[in-house]
Amino acid sequence: MPEDSRAEDQPCYVISVAARMVGVHAQTLRYYERAGLLSPSRSRGRIRLYSQSEIERLRQIQRLINDLGVNLAGAEVILRLTERLQQREAEMEELRRELQRLRNRMLPEARE
């Protein structure tokens, strides 16, 4: 895993900071968590901690709701479908690389 993605996933923002970064009230983040759109990490003291990737997810939720007029249920469906699509694209890319490796291995044999 690239170092940048690990840094993106490190929980470091408390709920008040995360809410301020996205321009919503902290209660909105709690609501999104109850709705299943977010799952922030928790400190030993049970304080919610948000990572940079969760901040980006929050911004995406806000864009869907505020800019596109999607309701919360629709935003959840869109986010889940987007995640599944990204997973499938990563799987396809890995299969392409494996196919190319196999082709490269077979090509020298075909020339003989």
ChimeraX attribute file (.defattr): number of C-alpha atoms within 10 A of each C-alpha:
attribute: neighborCount
match mode: 1-to-1
recipient: residues
	/A:1	5
	/A:2	6
	/A:3	7
	/A:4	8
	/A:5	11
	/A:6	11
	/A:7	13
	/A:8	16
	/A:9	14
	/A:10	15
	/A:11	18
	/A:12	17
	/A:13	19
	/A:14	18
	/A:15	19
	/A:16	15
	/A:17	14
	/A:18	23
	/A:19	20
	/A:20	11
	/A:21	14
	/A:22	18
	/A:23	12
	/A:24	14
	/A:25	13
	/A:26	17
	/A:27	12
	/A:28	11
	/A:29	22
	/A:30	18
	/A:31	12
	/A:32	17
	/A:33	13
	/A:34	11
	/A:35	13
	/A:36	10
	/A:37	22
	/A:38	18
	/A:39	16
	/A:40	19
	/A:41	18
	/A:42	13
	/A:43	12
	/A:44	7
	/A:45	6
	/A:46	8
	/A:47	12
	/A:48	20
	/A:49	20
	/A:50	24
	/A:51	20
	/A:52	17
	/A:53	16
	/A:54	21
	/A:55	18
	/A:56	14
	/A:57	16
	/A:58	22
	/A:59	15
	/A:60	16
	/A:61	23
	/A:62	19
	/A:63	14
	/A:64	19
	/A:65	15
	/A:66	11
	/A:67	10
	/A:68	10
	/A:69	12
	/A:70	16
	/A:71	12
	/A:72	16
	/A:73	11
	/A:74	14
	/A:75	20
	/A:76	19
	/A:77	12
	/A:78	15
	/A:79	17
	/A:80	13
	/A:81	12
	/A:82	12
	/A:83	12
	/A:84	12
	/A:85	12
	/A:86	12
	/A:87	12
	/A:88	12
	/A:89	12
	/A:90	12
	/A:91	12
	/A:92	12
	/A:93	12
	/A:94	12
	/A:95	12
	/A:96	12
	/A:97	12
	/A:98	12
	/A:99	12
	/A:100	12
	/A:101	11
	/A:102	11
	/A:103	11
	/A:104	11
	/A:105	11
	/A:106	11
	/A:107	10
	/A:108	9
	/A:109	8
	/A:110	7
	/A:111	6
	/A:112	5
